[in-house]
Amino acid sequence: MRRITRRAALGEALAGAVLLAGCGGSSTPAAAPSGSTLESTWGDPVGDGQLRVQSGEALVDRTELGEPAARTAVLARIAHVTDAHVLDASSPARVTFLDRLGPPFQSTFRPQETLTAQVLAGAVSAIRTLRPDLVIQGGDLIDNDQHNELDHALTVLAGGRVHPGSGPAGYYGVQLSSDPDPFYYRPDLDAPRYPGLLRGAVREFACRGLGAPCYPVLGDHDVLVAGEIVPTPLTQSLAIGDRALWELPRGLSLPPGARAQAASSPDGPPDPGLVQSFLTRALAGPTVQVPADPARYEMTLPEVVGALAGAAGAGAGGVGAAGAGAAGAGAAGVAGGAGAAGVRAAAAAARLDYTLDLGSQLRVIVLDLARRAGGSGGLVVPGQEAWLASALAAAGERWVIVVTHQPLQSSVGGDTLLALLDRSPRVIAVLYGHIHRNEIIARPTPAGGYWLIGTASLIDYPQQARALRVVATAGGGVALETWMLDHVFPGTLGLISRQLSFIDAQGGRPAGFAGSRLDRNVRLYRRGR
């Protein structure tokens, strides 16, 4: 079985079981309302495909870069939420039909894809409970470069009323019960059955917002159609039009060698020409008439960057105020106006390379690796190495955390930036998303070394964000205490999304996206210099 389909051998009891598992009845533990996996986790201890609440995971010490040392001060508390992929599941610009070809197109359709706004809202709720000094929105906030997707996502982050559907019906897409295609999972009819899910998915809901300053990283899906293609008149006409491609045209197959691209870019094929070619050929075949919605229009690069930058730093009480009071253990706030102003100055050039200082002891450097000409992989551009060298030098005695969307280790030109970081004694971590996987890799260097930290997505299992607490340690060292946060959307929609993502045969569970025990809740020591 490659995907949840109408041929999937899953009983209807699965739907009821997962909901009961999260309800905190007399025979089952309740999930932590904070979402902290220090308190509770989700797992399948029986092996029957049903998620159940389990005990939390305590922090485990990792000492590859330094021995354990006593904490002397908390420097900052940070939340990293990435790859939310808030999407318009009714959009005629989506290329869901390609998913049945398998890798590298496995991300073009997911059984839980109508619930992305709710999952982001649940992650926001968990982060709000954390009360961080700073939230890093790590890129791929949206899925298909559409205006309505970004409007929904930014409303969730800032707080307000969210209308997650599109078009006059709210939802009109491949998961309708009237769609006879046996490939797509229909929640009203197919196992596991969730009658009324599509109506619930587009129902308006309220979100309180992060309540903390949030700063963006640019991802490929934020500015490219399907994370691959620069918007064109053709893709724009599809997005706002009334014809959709739901079925794979006869004779359309992967060219030789295309499947091998999946390993290097799990978020989609790194070659945008592959998607463009398939789209052009598919349009010559049959299409489906769907309700149009002008709010689905695809945005230009300056529009996306401007909107993300315009929302940067927003949070209850202002940027500096939220940070100063949040951690409550001596952590200093973001350099308020300077932080937001730096983002907007970078955005004026349609880029998101900028720095943030949290008090006098921590600097965050954000790098923009999104390709402007198309393709999902990261790309270092001319001048970026010199800019990074200057930002590192200006950090002074502050510890430094670098943030990207795509991992530097798999980006074109990333080795040059890693070599620069290798020479810096103040760099303690590089945070990234894109690969949808929890991972933590020690990178020892003569200068002291740093940690490469990947955070899972919200679209694929395990649908988690990451909390980080930066602490000073005795002897002049530093440690990163990091743990995962589960989303906690009220009601059953968040539970259903997590369960569907778990049993998705092409999703995060078989791909191991949750990572190992040492990729999640750990204490990462770094010796002083």
C-alpha positions as CSV (number, residue, x, y, z in Angstrom):
1,M,0.0,0.0,0.0
2,R,1.6,3.3,-1.1
3,R,-1.0,5.6,0.3
4,I,-4.3,5.7,2.2
5,T,-6.8,4.8,-0.6
6,R,-10.2,3.2,-0.8
7,R,-8.4,-0.1,-1.0
8,A,-6.7,0.5,2.3
9,A,-7.3,-2.4,4.7
10,L,-8.1,-0.2,7.8
11,G,-11.1,-0.8,9.9
12,E,-13.6,2.0,10.9
13,A,-12.7,1.3,14.5
14,L,-9.5,3.2,13.9
15,A,-11.2,6.5,13.8
16,G,-13.0,6.0,17.1
17,A,-9.9,4.6,18.8
18,V,-7.6,7.5,18.1
19,L,-10.2,10.0,19.5
20,L,-10.6,8.0,22.6
21,A,-6.9,7.8,23.1
22,G,-6.7,11.6,23.4
23,C,-9.7,12.2,25.5
24,G,-8.2,11.4,28.9
25,G,-10.8,8.8,30.0
26,S,-10.4,6.6,33.1
27,S,-8.4,4.0,31.3
28,T,-6.1,6.3,29.2
29,P,-3.7,9.1,30.1
30,A,-4.4,12.5,28.9
31,A,-2.1,14.4,26.5
32,A,-0.4,17.4,28.2
33,P,-2.4,20.5,27.4
34,S,0.9,22.4,27.0
35,G,1.9,20.2,24.1
36,S,5.3,19.7,25.8
37,T,6.7,16.2,25.1
38,L,8.6,16.5,28.4
39,E,5.1,15.8,29.9
40,S,3.5,13.4,27.3
41,T,4.1,12.0,23.9
42,W,2.1,10.1,21.2
43,G,3.0,6.6,20.1
44,D,1.8,3.3,18.9
45,P,2.9,0.9,21.6
46,V,0.6,-1.9,20.5
47,G,1.6,-1.7,16.8
48,D,-2.0,-1.5,15.5
49,G,-1.6,1.9,13.8
50,Q,-3.5,3.7,16.5
51,L,-1.8,6.6,18.2
52,R,-2.1,6.6,22.0
53,V,-0.8,9.0,24.7
54,Q,2.4,7.9,26.3
55,S,4.7,9.2,29.0
56,G,6.9,12.2,28.3
57,E,10.5,12.1,27.3
58,A,13.0,13.6,29.7
59,L,16.1,15.5,28.5
60,V,19.1,13.3,27.7
61,D,22.6,14.7,27.8
62,R,24.7,14.9,24.7
63,T,28.3,15.6,25.3
64,E,30.0,15.3,21.9
65,L,31.0,19.0,22.1
66,G,31.4,19.5,25.9
67,E,31.1,17.8,29.3
68,P,28.1,18.5,31.5
69,A,28.4,21.6,33.6
70,A,26.1,23.4,36.0
71,R,23.6,26.0,34.6
72,T,24.5,29.5,35.6
73,A,21.9,31.6,33.7
74,V,19.1,31.3,31.2
75,L,20.0,33.4,28.1
76,A,16.9,32.9,26.0
77,R,13.9,30.7,25.3
78,I,13.2,30.2,21.6
79,A,10.5,28.3,19.6
80,H,11.2,27.0,16.1
81,V,8.2,26.1,14.0
82,T,8.8,25.3,10.4
83,D,7.2,23.8,7.3
84,A,3.5,24.4,8.3
85,H,2.5,24.2,4.6
86,V,-0.8,26.0,5.2
87,L,-2.5,25.2,2.0
88,D,-5.7,25.7,0.0
89,A,-6.8,22.1,-0.6
90,S,-9.4,23.3,-3.1
91,S,-6.9,25.2,-5.3
92,P,-7.0,24.2,-9.0
93,A,-3.3,25.1,-9.2
94,R,-2.3,22.1,-7.1
95,V,-0.7,19.1,-8.8
96,T,-2.1,16.3,-6.6
97,F,-2.3,13.9,-9.5
98,L,1.5,13.7,-9.5
99,D,1.6,12.1,-6.1
100,R,0.7,8.7,-7.4
101,L,4.0,8.6,-9.3
102,G,5.7,8.3,-5.9
103,P,9.0,9.9,-5.0
104,P,10.0,12.7,-5.7
105,F,6.3,13.8,-5.8
106,Q,5.1,12.3,-2.5
107,S,4.4,15.7,-1.1
108,T,1.8,16.8,-3.6
109,F,-1.1,15.1,-1.8
110,R,-1.6,14.0,1.8
111,P,-4.8,12.5,3.4
112,Q,-4.6,15.2,6.2
113,E,-4.1,18.2,3.9
114,T,-7.4,19.9,4.6
115,L,-6.3,20.5,8.3
116,T,-3.1,22.5,7.9
117,A,-4.5,25.8,9.4
118,Q,-5.8,23.9,12.4
119,V,-2.5,22.1,13.0
120,L,-0.6,25.5,12.8
121,A,-3.1,26.9,15.3
122,G,-2.5,24.0,17.6
123,A,1.3,24.5,17.4
124,V,0.8,28.2,18.1
125,S,-1.2,27.3,21.2
126,A,1.6,25.1,22.5
127,I,4.2,27.9,21.8
128,R,2.1,30.5,23.5
129,T,2.1,28.3,26.6
130,L,5.9,28.1,26.4
131,R,6.1,31.9,26.6
132,P,9.3,32.2,24.5
133,D,11.4,35.3,24.0
134,L,11.5,34.7,20.3
135,V,9.6,32.6,17.7
136,I,11.4,31.6,14.5
137,Q,9.0,30.8,11.7
138,G,11.3,28.6,9.7
139,G,9.9,28.8,6.2
140,D,7.4,27.0,4.0
141,L,4.7,28.7,6.1
142,I,2.5,28.1,3.1
143,D,2.4,25.5,0.3
144,N,1.7,27.0,-3.0
145,D,2.6,30.7,-3.1
146,Q,-1.1,31.7,-2.8
147,H,-2.4,34.9,-1.3
148,N,-5.2,33.2,0.6
149,E,-2.8,30.7,2.1
150,L,-0.6,33.4,3.5
151,D,-3.5,35.4,4.8
152,H,-4.7,32.3,6.7
153,A,-1.3,31.5,8.1
154,L,-0.4,35.1,9.2
155,T,-3.8,35.4,10.9
156,V,-3.1,32.2,12.9
157,L,0.3,33.5,14.0
158,A,-0.9,37.0,14.9
159,G,-4.3,35.9,16.3
160,G,-7.8,36.5,15.0
161,R,-10.6,34.7,13.2
162,V,-9.5,32.3,10.5
163,H,-11.6,31.1,7.5
164,P,-9.6,28.2,6.2
165,G,-11.7,27.3,3.2
166,S,-11.8,28.8,-0.3
167,G,-14.4,29.3,-3.0
168,P,-18.2,29.4,-2.4
169,A,-18.3,25.9,-1.0
170,G,-15.3,26.2,1.4
171,Y,-14.0,22.9,0.0
172,Y,-14.2,21.4,-3.5
173,G,-11.4,19.1,-4.2
174,V,-10.1,15.6,-4.7
175,Q,-11.3,14.3,-1.3
176,L,-15.0,14.8,-2.0
177,S,-17.2,11.7,-1.6
178,S,-18.4,12.2,-5.2
179,D,-14.9,11.8,-6.6
180,P,-14.7,8.3,-8.1
181,D,-10.9,8.2,-8.4
182,P,-9.7,5.3,-6.2
183,F,-6.4,7.0,-5.4
184,Y,-7.7,9.8,-3.1
185,Y,-8.7,9.2,0.4
186,R,-12.3,10.4,1.1
187,P,-12.9,10.9,4.8
188,D,-16.7,10.7,4.5
189,L,-16.6,7.2,3.0
190,D,-13.2,5.6,3.2
191,A,-11.5,3.9,6.2
192,P,-10.7,5.4,8.6
193,R,-14.0,7.2,8.3
194,Y,-14.5,10.7,9.7
195,P,-17.9,11.8,8.5
196,G,-18.2,15.6,8.2
197,L,-14.5,16.2,8.3
198,L,-14.4,18.3,5.2
199,R,-17.1,20.5,6.5
200,G,-15.3,20.9,9.8
201,A,-12.0,21.6,8.1
202,V,-13.4,24.8,6.5
203,R,-15.3,26.0,9.6
204,E,-14.2,29.4,10.9
205,F,-12.2,29.3,14.1
206,A,-10.5,31.7,16.5
207,C,-6.8,31.7,17.4
208,R,-5.2,33.8,20.2
209,G,-1.9,34.1,18.3
210,L,1.7,33.5,19.5
211,G,1.8,36.3,22.1
212,A,5.5,36.6,21.4
213,P,7.7,38.2,18.7
214,C,7.9,36.1,15.5
215,Y,10.5,36.4,12.8
216,P,10.4,34.7,9.4
217,V,12.7,32.5,7.3
218,L,12.0,32.3,3.6
219,G,11.2,28.8,2.2
220,D,10.8,27.5,-1.3
221,H,7.0,26.9,-1.0
222,D,6.5,30.5,0.2
223,V,7.5,31.9,-3.2
224,L,7.3,29.1,-5.7
225,V,4.3,27.1,-7.0
226,A,4.5,23.7,-5.4
227,G,7.8,24.8,-4.0
228,E,9.3,24.4,-7.4
229,I,8.1,26.8,-10.2
230,V,8.3,30.5,-10.5
231,P,4.7,31.7,-11.0
232,T,3.8,32.1,-14.7
233,P,0.7,33.3,-16.5
234,L,-0.2,29.6,-16.9
235,T,0.0,28.8,-13.2
236,Q,-1.7,32.1,-12.3
237,S,-4.6,31.3,-14.6
238,L,-4.9,27.9,-13.0
239,A,-4.9,29.3,-9.5
240,I,-7.7,31.8,-10.0
241,G,-9.6,29.8,-12.7
242,D,-12.2,27.1,-12.7
243,R,-10.4,24.1,-14.2
244,A,-8.4,21.7,-12.1
245,L,-6.2,18.7,-12.8
246,W,-7.2,15.8,-10.6
247,E,-6.3,12.7,-12.7
248,L,-3.0,11.5,-14.0
249,P,-3.1,11.6,-17.8
250,R,-2.5,8.4,-19.6
251,G,1.1,7.9,-20.7
252,L,2.5,10.3,-18.1
253,S,5.4,8.6,-16.3
254,L,8.7,9.5,-14.5
255,P,11.7,10.0,-16.8
256,P,14.8,7.8,-16.1
257,G,16.7,8.9,-13.0
258,A,13.9,11.2,-11.6
259,R,13.2,8.9,-8.6
260,A,16.8,9.3,-7.5
261,Q,16.2,13.0,-6.9
262,A,14.0,12.2,-3.9
263,A,16.9,11.4,-1.6
264,S,18.5,14.8,-2.2
265,S,15.3,16.8,-1.8
266,P,12.6,15.2,0.2
267,D,10.4,18.3,-0.1
268,G,10.1,17.8,-3.9
269,P,12.3,17.4,-7.0
270,P,15.2,19.9,-7.0
271,D,14.7,20.3,-10.8
272,P,11.7,22.7,-11.4
273,G,11.7,21.7,-15.1
274,L,10.3,18.3,-14.1
275,V,7.1,19.7,-12.6
276,Q,6.8,22.3,-15.4
277,S,7.0,19.6,-18.0
278,F,4.4,17.4,-16.3
279,L,2.0,20.3,-15.9
280,T,2.2,21.4,-19.5
281,R,1.6,17.8,-20.7
282,A,-1.2,17.2,-18.2
283,L,-3.1,20.3,-19.3
284,A,-3.6,18.7,-22.7
285,G,-5.7,16.0,-21.0
286,P,-9.0,16.1,-19.1
287,T,-9.7,18.7,-16.4
288,V,-12.5,19.1,-13.8
289,Q,-14.6,22.2,-13.5
290,V,-14.3,23.7,-10.0
291,P,-15.6,26.9,-8.3
292,A,-13.1,29.8,-8.9
293,D,-11.8,32.1,-6.2
294,P,-9.8,35.3,-7.0
295,A,-8.2,35.2,-3.5
296,R,-6.1,32.3,-4.7
297,Y,-3.8,34.4,-6.8
298,E,-0.1,33.6,-6.8
299,M,2.1,36.3,-5.3
300,T,5.3,37.8,-6.6
301,L,8.5,37.5,-4.6
302,P,8.4,41.1,-3.3
303,E,4.8,40.6,-2.2
304,V,5.6,37.5,-0.1
305,V,8.8,38.9,1.4
306,G,7.1,42.2,2.1
307,A,4.1,40.5,3.9
308,L,6.4,38.3,6.0
309,A,8.6,41.2,6.9
310,G,5.6,43.4,7.7
311,A,4.5,40.9,10.3
312,A,8.0,40.4,11.7
313,G,8.3,41.2,15.4
314,A,4.6,41.2,16.1
315,G,3.7,39.9,19.5
316,A,1.8,40.8,22.7
317,G,3.4,43.7,24.4
318,G,5.8,44.5,21.5
319,V,9.1,42.7,20.6
320,G,11.3,43.8,23.5
321,A,8.5,43.6,26.1
322,A,7.5,40.1,25.2
323,G,11.1,38.8,25.5
324,A,11.9,40.6,28.7
325,G,9.1,39.0,30.7
326,A,8.7,35.7,29.0
327,A,11.5,33.4,30.2
328,G,11.4,34.9,33.7
329,A,14.9,33.7,34.5
330,G,17.0,36.7,33.4
331,A,16.6,36.3,29.7
332,A,16.8,39.5,27.7
333,G,14.4,40.5,25.0
334,V,15.0,40.9,21.3
335,A,16.4,44.3,20.3
336,G,12.8,45.4,19.5
337,G,12.7,48.1,16.8
338,A,16.2,47.2,15.5
339,G,15.1,43.6,15.0
340,A,12.0,44.4,13.0
341,A,13.7,47.2,11.2
342,G,16.5,44.9,10.1
343,V,14.0,42.4,8.6
344,R,12.3,45.2,6.7
345,A,15.5,46.7,5.4
346,A,16.5,43.3,4.1
347,A,13.0,42.9,2.5
348,A,13.4,46.1,0.6
349,A,15.9,44.1,-1.6
350,A,13.4,41.2,-1.7
351,R,15.6,39.1,0.6
352,L,15.4,37.8,4.2
353,D,19.1,37.9,5.4
354,Y,19.2,39.7,8.7
355,T,20.3,39.5,12.3
356,L,18.6,39.7,15.7
357,D,20.2,40.3,19.1
358,L,18.7,38.9,22.2
359,G,20.3,41.1,24.9
360,S,24.0,41.2,25.1
361,Q,24.7,37.4,25.0
362,L,22.9,35.9,22.0
363,R,22.7,36.8,18.3
364,V,20.5,35.0,15.7
365,I,21.5,35.2,12.1
366,V,18.9,34.4,9.5
367,L,20.0,33.3,6.0
368,D,17.8,33.3,2.9
369,L,18.6,30.3,0.7
370,A,15.5,30.2,-1.5
371,R,16.1,29.9,-5.2
372,R,14.6,32.8,-7.2
373,A,14.7,30.9,-10.5
374,G,12.9,27.8,-9.3
375,G,13.8,24.5,-7.5
376,S,13.3,23.4,-3.9
377,G,17.0,23.1,-2.8
378,G,19.0,25.8,-1.1
379,L,21.3,28.1,-2.9
380,V,24.0,30.4,-1.5
381,V,24.2,33.6,-3.7
382,P,27.2,35.9,-4.4
383,G,27.9,38.2,-1.5
384,Q,26.2,36.1,1.1
385,E,29.4,34.7,2.4
386,A,30.8,38.2,3.0
387,W,27.6,39.3,4.6
388,L,27.7,36.3,7.0
389,A,31.3,37.0,7.9
390,S,30.4,40.6,8.7
391,A,27.4,39.5,10.8
392,L,29.6,37.0,12.8
393,A,32.2,39.6,13.4
394,A,29.6,42.1,14.7
395,A,28.3,39.5,17.2
396,G,31.3,40.2,19.4
397,E,31.2,38.0,22.5
398,R,27.6,36.9,21.9
399,W,26.8,33.3,21.3
400,V,25.4,32.8,17.7
401,I,22.6,30.7,16.3
402,V,22.3,30.6,12.6
403,V,18.9,29.8,11.0
404,T,18.1,28.7,7.5
405,H,15.3,26.9,5.8
406,Q,17.2,24.4,3.7
407,P,20.1,22.7,5.5
408,L,23.4,24.2,4.6
409,Q,24.9,20.7,4.3
410,S,22.7,20.0,1.3
411,S,22.5,23.5,-0.3
412,V,24.6,24.5,-3.3
413,G,27.4,26.7,-1.9
414,G,26.5,25.7,1.7
415,D,29.9,24.1,2.2
416,T,31.5,27.6,2.0
417,L,29.2,29.0,4.7
418,L,29.8,25.9,6.9
419,A,33.5,26.4,6.5
420,L,33.1,30.0,7.7
421,L,31.0,28.9,10.7
422,D,33.6,26.2,11.5
423,R,36.1,29.0,12.2
424,S,33.9,30.9,14.5
425,P,34.2,30.1,18.3
426,R,30.9,31.7,19.1
427,V,28.6,29.7,16.8
428,I,26.6,27.1,18.8
429,A,23.9,25.9,16.4
430,V,22.4,26.0,12.9
431,L,18.6,25.5,12.9
432,Y,16.8,24.4,9.8
433,G,13.7,22.8,8.4
434,H,12.8,21.7,4.8
435,I,13.6,18.0,5.3
436,H,10.6,17.5,7.6
437,R,12.7,15.5,10.0
438,N,13.9,15.8,13.6
439,E,17.7,15.5,13.7
440,I,20.6,16.8,15.7
441,I,24.1,16.3,14.4
442,A,27.3,17.3,16.3
443,R,29.8,19.2,14.1
444,P,33.1,19.2,16.0
445,T,35.6,21.9,14.8
446,P,38.9,23.3,16.1
447,A,37.0,26.4,17.2
448,G,34.8,24.4,19.5
449,G,32.1,23.0,17.2
450,Y,28.3,23.5,16.9
451,W,25.1,21.6,16.5
452,L,23.1,21.1,13.3
453,I,19.5,21.0,14.4
454,G,16.6,20.0,12.1
455,T,13.0,20.4,13.2
456,A,10.1,18.3,11.9
457,S,7.3,19.8,9.8
458,L,3.7,20.4,10.8
459,I,2.4,18.8,7.6
460,D,3.9,15.3,8.0
461,Y,4.1,13.1,11.1
462,P,5.2,13.8,13.8
463,Q,3.8,17.3,13.2
464,Q,5.9,19.0,15.9
465,A,7.6,22.3,16.7
466,R,10.8,22.6,18.7
467,A,11.5,24.5,22.0
468,L,15.0,25.6,22.8
469,R,16.4,27.1,26.0
470,V,19.9,28.6,25.7
471,V,21.7,28.5,29.1
472,A,25.1,29.6,30.2
473,T,27.1,27.0,32.1
474,A,29.9,27.0,34.6
475,G,33.4,27.5,33.1
476,G,32.2,29.9,30.3
477,G,30.3,27.2,28.3
478,V,26.8,27.1,27.0
479,A,24.1,24.4,26.6
480,L,21.0,24.1,24.4
481,E,18.1,22.4,26.2
482,T,15.7,21.4,23.4
483,W,12.4,19.4,23.3
484,M,9.6,18.9,20.9
485,L,6.1,20.5,21.1
486,D,3.0,18.7,19.9
487,H,0.1,20.8,18.5
488,V,-2.9,21.1,20.7
489,F,-5.8,22.3,18.6
490,P,-9.1,22.1,20.6
491,G,-11.6,19.4,19.7
492,T,-10.8,16.5,17.4
493,L,-9.5,18.0,14.2
494,G,-5.9,18.2,15.4
495,L,-6.1,14.6,16.6
496,I,-7.5,13.4,13.3
497,S,-4.7,15.2,11.4
498,R,-2.0,13.6,13.6
499,Q,-3.5,10.2,13.2
500,L,-3.9,10.4,9.4
501,S,-0.3,11.6,9.1
502,F,0.8,8.6,11.2
503,I,-0.8,6.0,8.9
504,D,0.1,7.8,5.7
505,A,2.1,5.1,3.9
506,Q,4.2,7.8,2.1
507,G,4.5,10.1,5.1
508,G,6.6,10.8,8.1
509,R,6.2,7.6,10.1
510,P,7.7,5.2,7.5
511,A,10.3,7.8,6.6
512,G,11.4,8.1,10.2
513,F,10.8,11.9,10.4
514,A,10.3,11.7,14.2
515,G,14.0,11.0,14.4
516,S,15.7,9.0,17.2
517,R,15.6,9.6,20.9
518,L,18.7,11.8,20.6
519,D,17.2,14.0,17.9
520,R,14.4,15.2,20.1
521,N,14.5,16.0,23.9
522,V,18.1,16.5,24.7
523,R,20.6,18.8,26.5
524,L,23.4,19.8,24.1
525,Y,26.6,20.9,25.9
526,R,29.2,23.1,24.3
527,R,32.5,23.8,26.2
528,G,33.7,27.4,26.6
529,R,36.7,28.8,24.8
